[in-house]
Amino acid sequence: MKRLLAIGVCLALPLLSGCLVGSHESESYSGTTVSAPTFDQIEPGKTTKAWVLGTLGEPSSKTDIENGEELWKWSYTKTQKSNGYFLFVFGGSSEKSASGAAYVQIKDGLVTKKWRTDQ
């Protein structure tokens, strides 16, 4: 009898665990992300304004600063969501957001400075 019970439990456990425990994760972006390999191609004093615009696209914002320079900014927000449940009774979820931006300073058609912030 004990042997049949043990076999029954062993056979039922994989079936139950697939239905009773679960989780889901997702990641989404809003805004414009600039990948590190692409950003690394920008060389102050060499890279042109036209190349930056053609490669990165239109910035999120453009600001005129002193000495005839422009500051271009590409910003984004990354949101990670996850949720899980156990026995369809206990559940939980979390959401985490991080933002970042890539900046390029331009004067006379050339990049003079670049940096990025990632939080």
C-alpha positions in Angstrom: 0.0 0.0 0.0 2.8 2.4 0.9 4.5 1.6 -2.3 1.4 2.4 -4.4 1.0 5.7 -2.5 4.6 6.6 -3.2 4.2 5.8 -6.9 1.0 7.9 -7.0 2.7 10.9 -5.4 5.7 10.6 -7.8 3.4 10.5 -10.8 1.1 13.3 -9.6 3.8 15.8 -8.5 5.1 16.7 -12.0 1.5 17.3 -13.1 0.6 19.5 -10.2 3.8 21.5 -10.1 3.3 22.7 -13.7 -0.2 24.0 -12.8 0.4 25.3 -9.3 3.5 27.4 -9.6 4.2 29.9 -12.3 5.8 33.2 -13.1 6.1 35.7 -15.9 8.6 38.4 -16.6 8.6 41.2 -19.2 10.8 44.1 -20.2 9.8 47.2 -22.2 11.4 50.4 -23.3 10.0 53.8 -24.0 12.0 56.6 -25.6 15.1 56.1 -27.6 17.9 53.8 -26.4 21.4 54.2 -27.8 23.4 51.0 -27.6 26.9 51.0 -26.2 28.5 49.8 -29.4 26.9 52.5 -31.5 27.6 55.2 -28.9 31.3 54.1 -28.8 31.6 54.9 -32.5 31.2 58.6 -31.8 34.6 60.3 -31.6 34.7 63.9 -30.4 36.5 66.1 -32.9 35.9 63.7 -35.7 32.2 62.6 -35.8 29.9 64.9 -37.8 26.5 66.2 -36.8 25.1 64.5 -39.9 26.5 61.1 -38.9 25.0 61.4 -35.4 21.6 62.3 -36.8 21.7 59.6 -39.5 22.8 56.9 -37.0 21.0 57.8 -33.8 17.9 59.5 -35.3 16.2 62.6 -34.1 17.1 63.3 -30.4 14.5 63.6 -27.6 15.6 67.2 -27.1 18.0 69.8 -28.5 19.3 72.7 -26.4 21.3 75.7 -27.5 24.1 76.3 -25.0 26.9 78.9 -24.8 29.5 79.5 -27.4 27.2 78.4 -30.3 27.1 74.8 -29.1 24.1 72.5 -29.1 23.4 69.7 -26.6 21.4 66.8 -28.1 19.8 64.2 -25.7 18.3 60.8 -26.4 16.4 59.5 -23.3 14.7 56.3 -22.4 13.0 54.4 -19.6 13.2 50.7 -19.1 10.5 48.9 -17.2 10.8 45.4 -15.9 7.7 43.6 -14.6 7.5 40.2 -13.0 4.7 38.3 -11.3 4.3 34.8 -9.9 1.8 32.6 -8.1 1.8 29.5 -6.0 -1.3 27.3 -5.8 -3.3 30.1 -7.4 -3.7 31.5 -3.9 -0.4 33.2 -3.1 0.8 35.7 -5.7 3.0 38.7 -6.0 4.3 41.1 -8.6 6.9 43.8 -8.9 7.7 46.6 -11.3 11.1 48.3 -11.6 11.9 51.3 -13.8 15.2 52.7 -14.7 16.0 55.7 -16.9 19.0 56.8 -18.9 20.2 59.2 -21.5 22.9 59.7 -24.1 24.2 63.2 -24.7 26.2 64.7 -27.5 27.5 68.2 -27.6 28.0 69.7 -31.1 29.7 72.8 -32.4 30.4 73.8 -36.0 29.0 70.5 -37.3 31.3 68.3 -35.2 30.8 66.4 -31.9 32.9 68.1 -29.1 31.8 66.0 -26.2 29.7 62.9 -25.4 28.5 61.1 -22.3 25.7 58.9 -21.0 23.8 58.4 -17.8 22.2 55.1 -16.8 20.4 54.7 -13.6 
